[in-house]
Amino acid sequence: MVQGSAVIPSWCVIVLAVVMVARCRQPEKRDVPAETRGAGASLRDDGLRPSLGEEGTRVAAAGGAPRLDLPLACAKTGCVVRNFVDAEPGPGAKDHACGALTYDGHDGTDILAPSYEVMASGVDVVAAAGGTVLRVRDEILDASIHGGGGSVQGREAGNAVVIGHGNGWETQYSHLRRGSVCVRPGDVVAPGGKLGVAGLSGHTEFLHLHFEVRKDGAPVDPYTGLAPGAGCGAGTPLWTDGALRALAYRPVALMHAGFVAGVPDPRLIRSGETGPSPQKDAGALVFMVDMVGRREGDLEKVSLLAPDGSVLAVKEGVVEDPRVQWFVYVGKKRPAEGWPSGTYVGTYTLLRGEEGGLAAVLQVTRKVEL
C-alpha cells in the first residue's frame, strides 16, 4: 500500500483559496503533512484490478456520476486512444466497440498525442472533472520497462494523482512525469486544472496517460458507464460531447510517423527518444510509422521518395501478422555522391477490403528537407 508521496513539488496557485488554476510553479521538494494524506491513501496500480464482487457492481450507478472532460491537453494536436477498457467477460479481450484495441484485464484508457516528439516535449494532464485530490505519488523514475529502470512492482501506476468527485466516484491519472505533479492531497481542483505532465513512469513502454474511473472502488469504463467485463456494444458514455469527439473510437490510428538517420528502435521511439531530424550529411534516411489497428488480409505499402519523385525504397504486401500495434520502416543509405538537395517524402497506406472493394483506412505522408 502506498501512502501520499513523501516528497511533492511546489503546489498550484489556488484561486480564492479553493480552486486550482491550470498552471504549476517550478517544482520544489516538500514534505506532505501526515494529516493531509487521507485515510486509506493507497494508489490503485495498473494490473491490480479489483474484484467485481456481486453482479450488481458490474454496472455503474448513474446517480452523481461526473461528466468527464479531456484528461490530457491534446485537443489542439489531436488525441489518440491506444488501449480502451477491456469489455470482454472472462479470458480474451475486446474494447467497448467490440474491437481489439485493448488487452485482457485492462481497466483504464490510454491516451496520447499522435506524435512521440509532442509527448516528450510535455503534454499537460488535467482534471477531467472538479473534485478534491485524495492521493498523489511523484518519485518514480521515468523509464520504459525495456530501459532497465528497475522494478516497479506494487507501483505499476508510476507517478499518479487520484481525485474524488463525491458519491463514491474517483478518477486516477497515471504514468506522470517525475517532478511534474503539482497538487497535494486536500487540494480542490476545477475541471481542466493542471495536475502534472504525461510521462513514462511505472509499468509502461510508451509515453501516455493511463486514465481510470472508479465508483465505490470498482473500475468503470468512461465510454459505457459499465464495469470492465460487462460486454461490448452497450452502455452510456460518461464523457462530455467535446471529450467524446476528441477521444472518438478509431479502429485504425496513427501513433507516430517521421524520419530518422539510421535503423530505428521502436522501444526508444515510443519512449520519446526520436532523435534529431536527418541532416544533409546523414549516413542513411529512414521513414518510419507506428500505428494500431492492422488486420489480417489488409494491404500495406510504405515508401521513401526522392525529391524528383523517384522511389528510393518501398515495402508492400498482405498483412499476415495482425498485431494490434505495428512499427514499420523503409530507408536507404546515403549514396556515394551524397544526398541531392530537396524535399524527401515518406508515405504509408493501409488498404482494407470493404463492401465494394478496397478502401484506404490510413494514409500518412511526411516530408523532410535535406
GIVENPE-V672237 format. One record per residue. N is the residue number from 0. RES is the residue in one small letter. OMEGA is omega in whole degrees, 0 to 359 (* if undefined). BURIAL is I if it has 9 or more other C-alpha atoms within 8 Angstrom, else O. D_CENTER is the distance of its C-alpha to the mean C-alpha in whole Angstrom. Layout:
n=N res=RES omega=OMEGA burial=BURIAL d_center=D_CENTER
n=N res=RES omega=OMEGA burial=BURIAL d_center=D_CENTER
This chain:
n=0 res=m omega=184 burial=O d_center=25
n=1 res=v omega=179 burial=O d_center=23
n=2 res=q omega=178 burial=I d_center=25
n=3 res=g omega=187 burial=I d_center=24
n=4 res=s omega=180 burial=I d_center=23
n=5 res=a omega=177 burial=O d_center=27
n=6 res=v omega=185 burial=I d_center=26
n=7 res=i omega=176 burial=I d_center=24
n=8 res=p omega=181 burial=I d_center=23
n=9 res=s omega=189 burial=I d_center=25
n=10 res=w omega=176 burial=I d_center=25
n=11 res=c omega=176 burial=I d_center=24
n=12 res=v omega=180 burial=I d_center=27
n=13 res=i omega=179 burial=I d_center=28
n=14 res=v omega=182 burial=O d_center=30
n=15 res=l omega=175 burial=O d_center=33
n=16 res=a omega=182 burial=O d_center=32
n=17 res=v omega=186 burial=I d_center=30
n=18 res=v omega=180 burial=I d_center=27
n=19 res=m omega=174 burial=I d_center=24
n=20 res=v omega=189 burial=I d_center=24
n=21 res=a omega=173 burial=I d_center=20
n=22 res=r omega=177 burial=O d_center=22
n=23 res=c omega=173 burial=I d_center=22
n=24 res=r omega=176 burial=I d_center=25
n=25 res=q omega=185 burial=O d_center=25
n=26 res=p omega=168 burial=I d_center=24
n=27 res=e omega=185 burial=O d_center=27
n=28 res=k omega=183 burial=O d_center=27
n=29 res=r omega=177 burial=I d_center=29
n=30 res=d omega=177 burial=O d_center=30
n=31 res=v omega=177 burial=I d_center=29
n=32 res=p omega=184 burial=O d_center=32
n=33 res=a omega=184 burial=O d_center=32
n=34 res=e omega=180 burial=O d_center=33
n=35 res=t omega=187 burial=I d_center=30
n=36 res=r omega=176 burial=I d_center=28
n=37 res=g omega=180 burial=I d_center=28
n=38 res=a omega=177 burial=O d_center=30
n=39 res=g omega=191 burial=O d_center=28
n=40 res=a omega=177 burial=I d_center=25
n=41 res=s omega=174 burial=I d_center=23
n=42 res=l omega=177 burial=I d_center=19
n=43 res=r omega=186 burial=O d_center=18
n=44 res=d omega=175 burial=I d_center=16
n=45 res=d omega=178 burial=I d_center=14
n=46 res=g omega=180 burial=O d_center=16
n=47 res=l omega=183 burial=O d_center=19
n=48 res=r omega=183 burial=I d_center=19
n=49 res=p omega=175 burial=O d_center=22
n=50 res=s omega=180 burial=O d_center=25
n=51 res=l omega=176 burial=I d_center=25
n=52 res=g omega=183 burial=O d_center=29
n=53 res=e omega=183 burial=O d_center=31
n=54 res=e omega=181 burial=O d_center=30
n=55 res=g omega=181 burial=O d_center=30
n=56 res=t omega=183 burial=I d_center=27
n=57 res=r omega=180 burial=I d_center=25
n=58 res=v omega=182 burial=I d_center=25
n=59 res=a omega=174 burial=I d_center=24
n=60 res=a omega=184 burial=O d_center=27
n=61 res=a omega=185 burial=O d_center=27
n=62 res=g omega=175 burial=O d_center=29
n=63 res=g omega=181 burial=O d_center=27
n=64 res=a omega=179 burial=I d_center=24
n=65 res=p omega=171 burial=O d_center=22
n=66 res=r omega=191 burial=O d_center=20
n=67 res=l omega=174 burial=I d_center=17
n=68 res=d omega=182 burial=I d_center=16
n=69 res=l omega=176 burial=I d_center=12
n=70 res=p omega=178 burial=I d_center=11
n=71 res=l omega=183 burial=I d_center=9
n=72 res=a omega=184 burial=I d_center=12
n=73 res=c omega=184 burial=I d_center=10
n=74 res=a omega=183 burial=O d_center=14
n=75 res=k omega=182 burial=O d_center=16
n=76 res=t omega=189 burial=O d_center=13
n=77 res=g omega=182 burial=I d_center=12
n=78 res=c omega=177 burial=I d_center=9
n=79 res=v omega=172 burial=I d_center=7
n=80 res=v omega=180 burial=I d_center=6
n=81 res=r omega=180 burial=I d_center=6
n=82 res=n omega=173 burial=I d_center=8
n=83 res=f omega=175 burial=I d_center=10
n=84 res=v omega=177 burial=I d_center=13
n=85 res=d omega=181 burial=I d_center=16
n=86 res=a omega=184 burial=I d_center=19
n=87 res=e omega=175 burial=I d_center=21
n=88 res=p omega=179 burial=I d_center=24
n=89 res=g omega=180 burial=O d_center=25
n=90 res=p omega=182 burial=O d_center=24
n=91 res=g omega=184 burial=O d_center=22
n=92 res=a omega=171 burial=I d_center=18
n=93 res=k omega=175 burial=I d_center=18
n=94 res=d omega=185 burial=I d_center=15
n=95 res=h omega=179 burial=I d_center=17
n=96 res=a omega=180 burial=O d_center=18
n=97 res=c omega=176 burial=I d_center=20
n=98 res=g omega=188 burial=O d_center=18
n=99 res=a omega=184 burial=I d_center=16
n=100 res=l omega=176 burial=I d_center=12
n=101 res=t omega=171 burial=I d_center=12
n=102 res=y omega=188 burial=I d_center=14
n=103 res=d omega=176 burial=I d_center=17
n=104 res=g omega=181 burial=I d_center=17
n=105 res=h omega=186 burial=I d_center=13
n=106 res=d omega=177 burial=I d_center=14
n=107 res=g omega=179 burial=I d_center=10
n=108 res=t omega=182 burial=I d_center=8
n=109 res=d omega=188 burial=I d_center=4
n=110 res=i omega=176 burial=I d_center=3
n=111 res=l omega=171 burial=I d_center=4
n=112 res=a omega=185 burial=I d_center=7
n=113 res=p omega=177 burial=I d_center=9
n=114 res=s omega=179 burial=I d_center=11
n=115 res=y omega=175 burial=I d_center=10
n=116 res=e omega=178 burial=I d_center=13
n=117 res=v omega=179 burial=I d_center=12
n=118 res=m omega=181 burial=I d_center=9
n=119 res=a omega=180 burial=I d_center=12
n=120 res=s omega=177 burial=O d_center=14
n=121 res=g omega=177 burial=I d_center=13
n=122 res=v omega=185 burial=I d_center=11
n=123 res=d omega=169 burial=I d_center=12
n=124 res=v omega=187 burial=I d_center=11
n=125 res=v omega=180 burial=I d_center=14
n=126 res=a omega=179 burial=I d_center=15
n=127 res=a omega=177 burial=I d_center=15
n=128 res=a omega=179 burial=I d_center=19
n=129 res=g omega=179 burial=I d_center=22
n=130 res=g omega=182 burial=I d_center=23
n=131 res=t omega=178 burial=I d_center=24
n=132 res=v omega=181 burial=I d_center=22
n=133 res=l omega=186 burial=I d_center=23
n=134 res=r omega=177 burial=I d_center=21
n=135 res=v omega=170 burial=I d_center=19
n=136 res=r omega=185 burial=I d_center=19
n=137 res=d omega=180 burial=I d_center=18
n=138 res=e omega=184 burial=I d_center=20
n=139 res=i omega=180 burial=I d_center=18
n=140 res=l omega=172 burial=I d_center=18
n=141 res=d omega=181 burial=I d_center=15
n=142 res=a omega=176 burial=I d_center=15
n=143 res=s omega=176 burial=I d_center=14
n=144 res=i omega=177 burial=I d_center=15
n=145 res=h omega=188 burial=O d_center=17
n=146 res=g omega=177 burial=O d_center=18
n=147 res=g omega=181 burial=O d_center=21
n=148 res=g omega=180 burial=I d_center=20
n=149 res=g omega=183 burial=O d_center=22
n=150 res=s omega=174 burial=O d_center=21
n=151 res=v omega=181 burial=I d_center=19
n=152 res=q omega=183 burial=O d_center=21
n=153 res=g omega=179 burial=O d_center=21
n=154 res=r omega=185 burial=I d_center=18
n=155 res=e omega=179 burial=I d_center=15
n=156 res=a omega=182 burial=I d_center=13
n=157 res=g omega=177 burial=I d_center=14
n=158 res=n omega=191 burial=I d_center=14
n=159 res=a omega=176 burial=I d_center=14
n=160 res=v omega=173 burial=I d_center=16
n=161 res=v omega=179 burial=I d_center=17
n=162 res=i omega=174 burial=I d_center=19
n=163 res=g omega=183 burial=I d_center=22
n=164 res=h omega=180 burial=I d_center=23
n=165 res=g omega=179 burial=O d_center=26
n=166 res=n omega=177 burial=O d_center=28
n=167 res=g omega=182 burial=I d_center=25
n=168 res=w omega=176 burial=I d_center=22
n=169 res=e omega=167 burial=I d_center=19
n=170 res=t omega=179 burial=I d_center=16
n=171 res=q omega=184 burial=I d_center=14
n=172 res=y omega=191 burial=I d_center=11
n=173 res=s omega=180 burial=I d_center=10
n=174 res=h omega=180 burial=I d_center=9
n=175 res=l omega=179 burial=I d_center=11
n=176 res=r omega=180 burial=I d_center=13
n=177 res=r omega=180 burial=I d_center=16
n=178 res=g omega=183 burial=I d_center=19
n=179 res=s omega=184 burial=I d_center=17
n=180 res=v omega=188 burial=I d_center=17
n=181 res=c omega=174 burial=I d_center=20
n=182 res=v omega=177 burial=I d_center=21
n=183 res=r omega=179 burial=I d_center=23
n=184 res=p omega=181 burial=I d_center=24
n=185 res=g omega=178 burial=I d_center=27
n=186 res=d omega=174 burial=I d_center=25
n=187 res=v omega=185 burial=I d_center=25
n=188 res=v omega=176 burial=I d_center=22
n=189 res=a omega=174 burial=I d_center=22
n=190 res=p omega=182 burial=I d_center=20
n=191 res=g omega=178 burial=I d_center=18
n=192 res=g omega=183 burial=I d_center=19
n=193 res=k omega=178 burial=I d_center=17
n=194 res=l omega=184 burial=I d_center=16
n=195 res=g omega=181 burial=I d_center=14
n=196 res=v omega=179 burial=I d_center=12
n=197 res=a omega=184 burial=I d_center=8
n=198 res=g omega=187 burial=I d_center=9
n=199 res=l omega=183 burial=I d_center=10
n=200 res=s omega=178 burial=I d_center=12
n=201 res=g omega=185 burial=I d_center=13
n=202 res=h omega=180 burial=I d_center=13
n=203 res=t omega=179 burial=I d_center=10
n=204 res=e omega=176 burial=I d_center=10
n=205 res=f omega=181 burial=I d_center=8
n=206 res=l omega=178 burial=I d_center=6
n=207 res=h omega=170 burial=I d_center=3
n=208 res=l omega=170 burial=I d_center=4
n=209 res=h omega=186 burial=I d_center=6
n=210 res=f omega=180 burial=I d_center=9
n=211 res=e omega=173 burial=I d_center=12
n=212 res=v omega=178 burial=I d_center=15
n=213 res=r omega=173 burial=I d_center=19
n=214 res=k omega=182 burial=I d_center=22
n=215 res=d omega=176 burial=O d_center=25
n=216 res=g omega=182 burial=O d_center=23
n=217 res=a omega=182 burial=I d_center=22
n=218 res=p omega=180 burial=I d_center=18
n=219 res=v omega=176 burial=I d_center=18
n=220 res=d omega=181 burial=I d_center=16
n=221 res=p omega=178 burial=I d_center=15
n=222 res=y omega=184 burial=I d_center=16
n=223 res=t omega=188 burial=I d_center=19
n=224 res=g omega=181 burial=I d_center=20
n=225 res=l omega=178 burial=I d_center=21
n=226 res=a omega=173 burial=I d_center=20
n=227 res=p omega=179 burial=I d_center=19
n=228 res=g omega=182 burial=I d_center=21
n=229 res=a omega=180 burial=I d_center=23
n=230 res=g omega=183 burial=I d_center=23
n=231 res=c omega=174 burial=I d_center=21
n=232 res=g omega=181 burial=O d_center=23
n=233 res=a omega=174 burial=O d_center=24
n=234 res=g omega=181 burial=O d_center=23
n=235 res=t omega=183 burial=O d_center=22
n=236 res=p omega=171 burial=O d_center=19
n=237 res=l omega=181 burial=I d_center=19
n=238 res=w omega=167 burial=I d_center=17
n=239 res=t omega=180 burial=I d_center=19
n=240 res=d omega=180 burial=O d_center=20
n=241 res=g omega=178 burial=O d_center=18
n=242 res=a omega=181 burial=I d_center=15
n=243 res=l omega=176 burial=I d_center=16
n=244 res=r omega=181 burial=O d_center=16
n=245 res=a omega=183 burial=I d_center=13
n=246 res=l omega=183 burial=I d_center=11
n=247 res=a omega=180 burial=O d_center=14
n=248 res=y omega=177 burial=O d_center=14
n=249 res=r omega=181 burial=O d_center=14
n=250 res=p omega=174 burial=O d_center=16
n=251 res=v omega=183 burial=I d_center=15
n=252 res=a omega=177 burial=I d_center=12
n=253 res=l omega=175 burial=I d_center=12
n=254 res=m omega=183 burial=I d_center=10
n=255 res=h omega=173 burial=I d_center=12
n=256 res=a omega=180 burial=I d_center=16
n=257 res=g omega=183 burial=I d_center=19
n=258 res=f omega=171 burial=I d_center=22
n=259 res=v omega=185 burial=I d_center=23
n=260 res=a omega=179 burial=I d_center=26
n=261 res=g omega=180 burial=O d_center=26
n=262 res=v omega=183 burial=O d_center=25
n=263 res=p omega=174 burial=I d_center=21
n=264 res=d omega=183 burial=O d_center=19
n=265 res=p omega=180 burial=O d_center=16
n=266 res=r omega=178 burial=I d_center=15
n=267 res=l omega=180 burial=I d_center=16
n=268 res=i omega=182 burial=I d_center=14
n=269 res=r omega=176 burial=I d_center=11
n=270 res=s omega=180 burial=I d_center=12
n=271 res=g omega=180 burial=I d_center=12
n=272 res=e omega=184 burial=I d_center=16
n=273 res=t omega=179 burial=I d_center=17
n=274 res=g omega=181 burial=O d_center=20
n=275 res=p omega=176 burial=O d_center=23
n=276 res=s omega=180 burial=O d_center=24
n=277 res=p omega=178 burial=I d_center=27
n=278 res=q omega=184 burial=O d_center=30
n=279 res=k omega=182 burial=O d_center=34
n=280 res=d omega=182 burial=O d_center=34
n=281 res=a omega=179 burial=I d_center=31
n=282 res=g omega=178 burial=O d_center=33
n=283 res=a omega=176 burial=I d_center=30
n=284 res=l omega=186 burial=I d_center=28
n=285 res=v omega=174 burial=I d_center=25
n=286 res=f omega=185 burial=I d_center=23
n=287 res=m omega=178 burial=I d_center=19
n=288 res=v omega=173 burial=I d_center=17
n=289 res=d omega=186 burial=I d_center=14
n=290 res=m omega=177 burial=I d_center=13
n=291 res=v omega=172 burial=I d_center=13
n=292 res=g omega=176 burial=I d_center=15
n=293 res=r omega=176 burial=I d_center=19
n=294 res=r omega=176 burial=I d_center=22
n=295 res=e omega=181 burial=I d_center=25
n=296 res=g omega=175 burial=O d_center=27
n=297 res=d omega=173 burial=I d_center=25
n=298 res=l omega=179 burial=I d_center=27
n=299 res=e omega=180 burial=I d_center=25
n=300 res=k omega=177 burial=I d_center=26
n=301 res=v omega=188 burial=I d_center=25
n=302 res=s omega=172 burial=I d_center=27
n=303 res=l omega=185 burial=I d_center=28
n=304 res=l omega=177 burial=I d_center=31
n=305 res=a omega=179 burial=I d_center=34
n=306 res=p omega=179 burial=I d_center=35
n=307 res=d omega=178 burial=O d_center=38
n=308 res=g omega=179 burial=O d_center=36
n=309 res=s omega=183 burial=O d_center=37
n=310 res=v omega=177 burial=I d_center=34
n=311 res=l omega=180 burial=I d_center=33
n=312 res=a omega=179 burial=I d_center=31
n=313 res=v omega=176 burial=I d_center=30
n=314 res=k omega=181 burial=O d_center=28
n=315 res=e omega=179 burial=O d_center=29
n=316 res=g omega=179 burial=O d_center=29
n=317 res=v omega=179 burial=I d_center=28
n=318 res=v omega=177 burial=I d_center=25
n=319 res=e omega=180 burial=O d_center=27
n=320 res=d omega=188 burial=O d_center=24
n=321 res=p omega=173 burial=O d_center=21
n=322 res=r omega=185 burial=O d_center=18
n=323 res=v omega=177 burial=I d_center=15
n=324 res=q omega=189 burial=I d_center=13
n=325 res=w omega=178 burial=I d_center=16
n=326 res=f omega=183 burial=I d_center=17
n=327 res=v omega=179 burial=O d_center=20
n=328 res=y omega=171 burial=I d_center=22
n=329 res=v omega=180 burial=I d_center=26
n=330 res=g omega=180 burial=I d_center=28
n=331 res=k omega=176 burial=I d_center=31
n=332 res=k omega=180 burial=O d_center=33
n=333 res=r omega=177 burial=I d_center=35
n=334 res=p omega=183 burial=O d_center=39
n=335 res=a omega=181 burial=O d_center=42
n=336 res=e omega=180 burial=O d_center=42
n=337 res=g omega=181 burial=O d_center=39
n=338 res=w omega=172 burial=I d_center=36
n=339 res=p omega=179 burial=O d_center=38
n=340 res=s omega=177 burial=O d_center=37
n=341 res=g omega=183 burial=O d_center=35
n=342 res=t omega=177 burial=I d_center=32
n=343 res=y omega=188 burial=I d_center=30
n=344 res=v omega=172 burial=I d_center=28
n=345 res=g omega=180 burial=I d_center=25
n=346 res=t omega=175 burial=I d_center=24
n=347 res=y omega=178 burial=I d_center=22
n=348 res=t omega=175 burial=I d_center=23
n=349 res=l omega=181 burial=I d_center=23
n=350 res=l omega=182 burial=I d_center=25
n=351 res=r omega=177 burial=I d_center=26
n=352 res=g omega=177 burial=O d_center=29
n=353 res=e omega=177 burial=O d_center=29
n=354 res=e omega=182 burial=O d_center=32
n=355 res=g omega=176 burial=O d_center=35
n=356 res=g omega=181 burial=O d_center=33
n=357 res=l omega=177 burial=I d_center=30
n=358 res=a omega=177 burial=O d_center=28
n=359 res=a omega=179 burial=I d_center=25
n=360 res=v omega=174 burial=I d_center=21
n=361 res=l omega=175 burial=I d_center=20
n=362 res=q omega=184 burial=I d_center=21
n=363 res=v omega=174 burial=I d_center=20
n=364 res=t omega=176 burial=O d_center=23
n=365 res=r omega=181 burial=I d_center=22
n=366 res=k omega=175 burial=O d_center=25
n=367 res=v omega=181 burial=I d_center=26
n=368 res=e omega=176 burial=O d_center=30
n=369 res=l omega=* burial=I d_center=32
